[in-house]
């Protein structure tokens, strides 16, 4: 074997072993709060070496255990918090569109918080390094494309490994994190730092590349005019 390829092969073997070990752990007996799913603690494969440079390098990350919303927060749910929030008739079960500060305030009001990038990606990707929440293939029927469709109503209705819906398409989703380089990333960008927050998952009219479990983008916390962004919240396990 070419000596240059040996380190890459060892990384691949290590990642596979960790993914299999995590996947083989018994399901938790913890009952999630209503409307949430349980994500166990442990390592997973994060990032990609084939996406935009800010998603690299592919690496092993780890999270604690947490609960995460099965669906994005809806218009009707958010309107209970912000009585000035308006949405079209019949759109109560569609994802609410909010900026980062509004999302953070709402999360606090219901005893939850925004997910970190690690938590969001693990909830979408599981431990096997898959490209999309449902696997390594793409199909239009797995994604909400019509603005008339409500949460979880794509034709195929696929879920992530832990049971989350619409983590590809629908609306972008806020994370708690500032837009920064991953450890080991040497690609410099002027946007890195504490100016932009990371969004994940792509929205209805993005192309396939934005729907992958590892794709990242950045938006100012209060300037969302060009992007439909919602939220999926996390609750800590006490």
C-alpha positions in Angstrom: 0.0 0.0 0.0 1.2 3.5 -0.8 2.6 5.0 2.4 0.6 8.2 1.7 -2.6 6.3 1.7 -2.1 4.5 5.0 -3.0 7.4 7.3 -6.2 7.9 5.3 -7.1 4.2 5.6 -6.5 4.2 9.3 -8.7 7.2 9.8 -11.5 5.5 7.8 -11.2 2.3 9.8 -11.2 4.3 13.1 -14.3 6.2 12.0 -16.1 3.0 11.0 -15.3 1.3 14.3 -16.5 4.2 16.3 -19.7 4.5 14.3 -20.4 0.8 14.7 -19.7 0.8 18.4 -22.1 3.7 18.9 -24.8 2.2 16.7 -24.6 -1.1 18.7 -25.4 0.5 22.0 -28.9 -0.5 23.4 -31.7 2.0 23.0 -32.2 4.2 26.0 -35.2 3.6 28.3 -35.5 7.3 28.9 -38.9 8.7 27.8 -38.5 12.0 25.9 -40.7 15.0 26.6 -43.7 15.2 24.2 -42.7 16.1 20.7 -39.0 15.4 21.3 -36.7 12.4 20.6 -33.7 11.1 22.5 -30.1 11.3 21.2 -27.6 9.3 23.3 -24.2 10.4 24.3 -21.2 9.3 22.3 -19.0 9.9 19.2 -20.1 10.4 15.6 -18.6 11.3 12.3 -18.9 15.1 11.7 -18.0 17.3 8.7 -17.0 16.3 5.2 -14.0 16.4 2.9 -16.2 16.6 -0.2 -18.4 19.6 0.7 -17.4 23.3 0.8 -14.1 23.9 2.6 -15.7 25.2 5.8 -17.2 21.7 6.4 -13.7 20.1 6.5 -12.0 18.2 7.8 -14.2 15.2 8.4 -13.5 14.2 12.0 -14.8 12.5 15.1 -16.9 14.7 17.4 -18.8 13.8 20.5 -21.9 15.0 22.3 -23.6 14.3 25.6 -27.1 12.9 25.6 -29.9 15.3 24.8 -33.5 15.6 23.7 -34.3 17.4 20.4 -37.6 18.4 18.8 -39.0 16.0 16.3 -40.2 18.8 14.2 -39.3 22.5 13.7 -41.2 24.9 15.9 -44.5 25.9 14.2 -46.1 29.2 13.5 -48.9 28.4 15.9 -46.5 27.4 18.7 -44.3 30.6 18.3 -47.4 32.8 18.2 -48.3 31.7 21.7 -45.0 33.3 22.8 -45.1 36.4 20.6 -48.7 37.7 20.2 -47.5 40.2 17.6 -46.3 37.4 15.3 -48.5 37.0 12.3 -48.8 34.3 9.7 -51.2 33.4 6.9 -54.4 31.6 7.6 -53.9 27.8 7.3 -50.2 28.1 8.0 -50.3 27.3 11.7 -48.5 24.0 11.3 -45.7 25.3 9.0 -42.3 26.2 10.4 -42.1 29.6 12.1 -39.6 32.0 10.5 -37.6 33.9 13.1 -34.2 35.5 13.6 -31.6 34.1 16.0 -32.5 36.4 18.9 -36.2 35.6 18.6 -35.4 31.9 18.4 -33.2 32.1 21.5 -35.9 34.0 23.5 -38.6 31.6 22.5 -36.4 28.6 23.5 -35.8 30.1 26.9 -39.5 30.7 27.4 -40.2 26.9 27.0 -37.3 25.7 29.0 -35.2 24.7 25.9 -32.3 26.0 23.9 -30.9 26.0 20.4 -28.8 23.0 19.5 -25.0 23.3 19.0 -23.7 22.5 15.6 -22.5 19.1 16.9 -25.9 18.3 18.4 -27.8 19.3 15.2 -25.5 17.3 12.9 -25.6 14.2 15.2 -29.4 14.3 15.4 -29.6 14.5 11.6 -26.7 12.1 10.7 -26.5 9.5 13.4 -23.3 7.6 13.8 -22.7 6.1 10.4 -21.6 9.2 8.6 -24.5 9.3 6.2 -24.8 12.2 3.7 -28.6 12.8 4.2 -30.8 12.2 7.2 -32.3 9.1 5.5 -29.1 7.7 4.0 -26.7 8.2 1.1 -29.1 8.7 -1.8 -31.2 11.7 -2.8 -34.9 11.7 -3.8 -37.2 14.7 -4.3 -40.0 13.0 -2.5 -38.1 13.0 0.7 -38.0 16.8 0.9 -40.7 19.4 1.4 -40.7 21.5 -1.7 -44.1 23.0 -1.7 -44.9 26.0 0.5 -48.4 24.5 0.9 -47.0 21.5 2.8 -46.8 21.5 6.6 -44.2 20.0 8.8 -43.4 16.4 8.2 -45.5 16.2 5.1 -43.0 15.3 2.4 -44.2 12.4 0.2 -41.9 9.8 1.6 -41.9 11.2 5.2 -38.4 10.1 6.0 -36.9 10.5 9.5 -33.3 10.9 10.7 -31.7 8.0 12.6 -33.2 9.3 15.9 -36.7 10.2 14.5 -36.4 13.9 13.5 -38.3 15.1 10.4 -37.5 17.8 7.9 -33.8 18.1 8.7 -33.2 18.4 4.9 -35.2 21.1 3.2 -38.3 22.9 4.6 -36.5 25.8 6.3 -32.9 26.4 7.4 -32.5 25.9 11.2 -30.6 28.0 13.7 -27.8 26.6 15.8 -26.3 28.1 18.9 -22.8 28.5 17.5 -20.9 31.3 15.9 -19.5 30.6 12.5 -16.0 29.3 13.2 -13.4 26.9 11.6 -13.4 23.3 12.7 -10.2 22.1 14.4 -7.7 21.3 11.8 -9.3 23.5 9.1 -6.7 25.7 7.4 -9.1 27.5 5.0 -9.4 31.1 6.0 -12.7 33.1 5.6 -13.3 36.6 6.6 -16.8 35.6 7.9 -15.3 33.4 10.6 -15.7 34.9 14.1 -18.5 36.3 16.3 -20.5 38.0 13.6 -22.6 35.3 12.0 -24.5 32.3 13.4 -24.5 28.9 11.8 -27.6 27.6 10.0 -28.2 24.0 8.9 -30.4 21.9 6.8 -31.2 24.0 3.7 -34.6 25.4 2.7 -37.3 24.5 0.2 -35.7 26.2 -2.8 -32.1 25.3 -2.2 -30.3 22.7 -4.3 -29.3 19.3 -3.1 -25.9 20.4 -1.8 -27.5 22.5 1.0 -29.5 19.5 2.2 -26.6 17.3 3.3 -26.1 16.6 7.0 -22.7 18.3 7.0 -23.4 21.5 5.0 -23.0 24.7 6.9 -23.9 28.3 6.2 -23.7 31.6 8.1 -26.2 34.4 8.7 -26.2 37.5 10.9 -28.4 36.9 14.0 -30.9 39.6 13.2 -30.7 40.0 9.4 -32.6 37.1 7.8 -34.2 38.9 4.8 -32.7 36.5 2.2 -33.2 33.3 4.1 -36.2 31.4 5.5 -34.9 30.2 8.9 -36.7 28.4 11.7 -35.7 26.5 14.8 -35.6 23.0 16.2 -34.9 23.1 20.0 -32.9 21.0 22.4 -33.6 20.2 26.0 -30.9 19.1 28.4 -31.3 15.8 30.3 -31.3 16.5 34.0 
